[in-house]
């Protein structure tokens, strides 16, 4: 059975966060999460109370508790109550308000020639993938929303001006909140952009952000994280395993000393990632059944074995919910970091055609990367949910 996407209804006056589906309201989401060491990637199909996920309705509830665990242990709280006013077409000016306070930011929109509405890709900083004719580019200054200049950036940026410097969110979560506000604005203002056909991309540290945004912002139709490595497409546990095997690879313990991409809550887990209740195959699983193409580079620091095995585990999630062809992984070596190579163009074109341009495209069985046996890292199998 194919998993259907249900788009939330939005008010025509003030745009708030997406309304959760009626049946999701019956889910019981815990507020505390396991910390028992487990070297294997956690089972996506088992609730924290031990119950098996046996249906798509169960899966929706499981996604909610996985997101809650990710927010509690790694990402920080993702606010869902902001309201937005906006104006402009080529420069979209956005005012976001919450708890009696407001902040402003803007994004630039480069549209194709012709008449819209056009699909668009929100690009963190600037697009480092080729955006095709017919697709608009929305340039998002994510650093303005949550700074990432090093440890001293904690609690700085427009997000923290609104919610306070002590808010639990890391920078990647703050950026995802910014993407959510862009989506609000696109639904409120006639910019010539079709808000139902919007993707998000970024490379390297911004690739981590694009992965988090695709997971948390349910209105994103296509996630295109590029060369995100650990903290993005790589699983924490596998990165630590690769480091122990002698690889020069970014790890959670290194990340928390380098920058503020993740919540301070993550510090207590980062040097023993086996105690996390979740891992990043489940972060990717939050995107399901929406489109996701993970674009990677076979540079040791990015963890090509970790990203490949982790995303193979994520593809098992997509398969279980009847959306196997909606996720792909394309890894390639022999090119500079964030320099998109021509041998990944076919996969990128197929996903953009399918999810943004509404064209027929073959996205089946896209799983390119170095040799990595996912069965080494899991002790569970994927059911077929209906």
N, C-alpha and C positions, 0 to 999 in steps of 0.2 A: 504494500500500500504506500502510495506516495504521500509525503508529509506536505500539507498545504500551508502557505504563508497567509496569516490573517493580519491585515493592516489595521492599526488602531484608528478609531474615529477621533478627529481633532476638532475643537471648538473653532468657530469662525471669527471670534473676537480676540480673546487672549489665548495664546498658545502655551500650554503646560507640557509636562513630560507625557509620554505615551500612556494611554489608559491600558491597564492590564486586562487581558481577556477574562471573561466572567468565570470560566472554569478554573483559571489559575488562582482565583481568590480562595478556593477551597484547599489549596496546598498548605501544609503545615511546614513552615521553614524554621529550622532550628536557629538559635542564637549563639550556640557554642559548638565547637567542631573538634574532631579527633586530632590528637597530637602524637599518637603512637607511631613509632618509627616503622616505616615500610619501604624497603628498597625498590619494590616494584611500582610501576605506575598505577595509581589508584584506579579502582574499577568504576568506570563511568555509569555502570548499570546496576549499582547497588546503593541504596540510600544509606545515609550515615547511621540509621538505626538498624541496618542489616537487611531490610526488605529488598527484594529484587525489583528492578524496573521491568515490567512485563507489557506495557502498552505505551502508546504515544502520549496519552494523558499523564501517565506516570513520568514519562520523559520530560514533559513540560515542568512538572513539579521538581524533578531532579535538577533541571537546569537552574531553577530558582535557588535551590540550596547550594549548588556548586558556585553560583555567582555570590551568594551570601558568604560562603567560606573564603572565596578569593578576595572579597572586599575586606573581610575580617582579618585575614592573615597576610595579605600581600598587597592589595591595591589601595585600601582605604575606602571610605564610604563614597558612593556615587550618588550625589544629590539628585532628587527627582522632582523637586517642587518649584523650580524657577519658572518665571513667566517672562515673555519676550515681547518687545516692540521692535520694529525694524523698518528701514526705508532704503531706497536706492535700487539700482539695477546693475550697473557695472561695478560700483563700490557699494556693498551691502553693509549698512551701519546697523549694529545690533545693540540694544540695551537689554540686559538681563537683570531681573529683580528677584530678591528673595529676602524674607524676614525684614522688610522695611529698608533694605539697602539696594543699591543698583551699581552696575558697572557697564562700561561701553567698550566695544571693540568692533573692528570691521574686517571684512574679507574682500578681496578683489575677484571679479568673475570675468574670465576671458571666454567669450562665446563664439561658436562657429558663425560663418555667414549663413544667411537664410533665415527662415522663420522657425521658431521653437514651438512648443517647449523642448529643450534639449536635455539629454542626460548629462551628468557632470561627475567629475572626480574631485573630491576634496584632497588637496595635496598639502601635507605638512611641510612648511618652508617653501618648497618648490618641487615640482614633479621631476623625478629622476627616471621615470618610465616614459616611453613615448605615448602621449595621449593622441588618439587618432582624430582625424577630421570627423566632425559630427558629434564630438563629445566636448563639453565645456570643461574648463579647469577653474576650480575655486581655490585660490591660494590662501592658506591659513597660517598666520603667524602664531604657531602653538606656543613658542617661547614667551609670548606676551601674556598668555593665559596662565602658564606655569613655568617658571624659570628652570633652566637645567644647566647652569654654569658650574656646578660642583656642589659640594656639601653645604656651602653657605646659601644656596638657592632655596633651601627648605622653607616652605611657607610663603614664597614670594611669587607675585604675578596677580593678574586680575581676578582669577578664581579665588585666591586667598584674600584679596581685598574684600570680596563679597562674603566669604565664609569664615574668615579669620585665619591668621597665620598658624594656629595650632590645629587646624583641620587635619584629619587623618589621611586624606588623599595624597598619593604620590603624584608626580608630574604627569605620568601617563593617564591617570584617572582624571586629573584636571583637564587635560587636553580632550579626552573623550566627552567630558561635560561640555566643552566648547563646541565640539562637533554636534552634539545634541542640540545646542542652541542655534547652530547654523541651520540644522534641519527644521527647527521651529520657524526660523525666519523665512526659509524657502517655502514653507507651507503657508505663511502669512502674506508674503509680498510676491507680486507677479514680477519675477526677475527674468522670465524666459527659461527657467530651469524646471524640469519635471522632478519633484521631490521623491517620486517613487522609483527613480532610476539614478541613484547617487551612489558612487563608490568612494572609498577612502584609501589613500596610499601615503607612504613615507618610507625612507630608507635608513638603515642602521638604527640609531637611537629613536629616530622618528618612525622607523619600521616597527619597533616595539609599541610605540604609540598607536600606529595604525591597526595593529593586531588587537590591542585593548579596545580601541574605538569600535572596530567591527563586532567585537564580542558584546560590548555594553550598550551600544546604540542600535536598537532593534530595527530602526528605519533605514539603516544602511543596506543597500541591495547587494553590494560586492566589496569584500575586503581584499586589498592588494598589498599586504605587507611585504617589503623588500629588504632582504639581507638583515633581518631583525635579530637573529641569533638568540643567545640566552636572554630571557626576559621577553621574548617574542615567540618565535616558532620552535625554539629548542625547549626541551623539558629540563627542569632544574636537576632532577635526579640523574638523567643521562649525562648532562654536562659535568656534574661532579664525578660520575663514573669515568668519563673520558679524561678528565683532569688527573684522576688517580692512576690512569693507564699511561700517563706521561704526555698528554696532548697540551699544547699551548692554547687554552680555551678559556673564554670568559665564563665565570661561574657566579652563582648568587653571592658568595662571600666576597668576591671582588667587586661586584656591582654596587653593593651597599656602601662601599668605601669610595666609589668613584662619583656617584651622582644621586639625585633625589627622585629617580624615576618611579620608585615604589614607596609605599607607606613606611613610616617608622615601625609599624607593626611587624613588617617583614624582617627586621633586624634579628629578632630572636629565632627565626627559622632559617635564615640564609646560610648559616654555617653548619646546619644540619637539615638539609632540605628534605630528607627522608621523613621528617616529622610533619611536613605540610599535609593537610587534608586533601589537597588537589595537586594537579600539575598542569602543564600547558597543553597537553592533548585535550584537556577539559576546557581550557580557555578557548581553544579553537572550536570545541564542541558547542560552546555558547552561540556561535555564529550559525550553526546548523538550524534549518535547512537552507539558509541564505547562501549566496555565492561567496566562495573563498578560494583565491589562488595565492599560494605561498611561494614567493620568489626568493631563492637562496643562492649563495655564492660559496664555493667550496674552499673557503679560507679557514684555516684551523681555528682562529680566534672566534669565528662565528659558529663553530661546532657542527660541521656538515653531517656527521653521524648522528649527533643529538637531534638536529632539526629533522633529518630524514626519518629516523625511527619515531620521533615524537609525532610528526605529522602523519606517518603511516597509522599510528594509533588513533589519531583524530579522524582519519578516513574510515576507520572501522565504525566510529560513531555515526558519521554521515551515512554509511551503508546501512546501519541498524535502523535509522529513521527513514529509510527509503529514498535517500537523496545522495547516493554515492557519486553521481556525476556532477554534483554541485560544488565539490571541493577537489582541488588539484595541488600538486607540489611539483615545482620545477626548479631543480638545482643545476648549477653550471659552474665550471671552474675556468681558470685562465683568463680572468678579466679583473680590472681594478674594482675596488669596493665602490658600490653605487653607480657603476658604469654599466648600464643595461646592455647585455650582449644580444646579438641577432639570433642566436640559437634558442632564445626563450620567447621570441616574438610570436611563434605559432600559438603557444599556450595562452599568452596574454591576449592576443587577438580573439581567440575563441571565447574566453571568459567575458571580455568586454562586449563582444557581439551578442552573447547569450543574455547577459544580465543587465546591460545598459542600453544596447541598441535593439533589443527584442528581435534579434535575428536567429535563424536556425544555425546552430554551431555544435560541433562535436567536442564535448568536454569530458568524455568518458576515459577512465583509466589513465589520467595524467598523474604519473608518479615517477618523476625523474630525480635521481640523486645518487650519492655513493652507496655502496653496499652497506646495508644496515638491517639486521634481523630484528624486527619489532618483537618477535616472540621471546627474545632474550629478556625483555623488559616488562612483560606483562604476564599475569597469571590468571587472566580472565578471557572469556570469549564474548563476542558480540551477538546478542539475540537479534531476531527480526521482529521489530515492533509494529503493531497495527492498532 
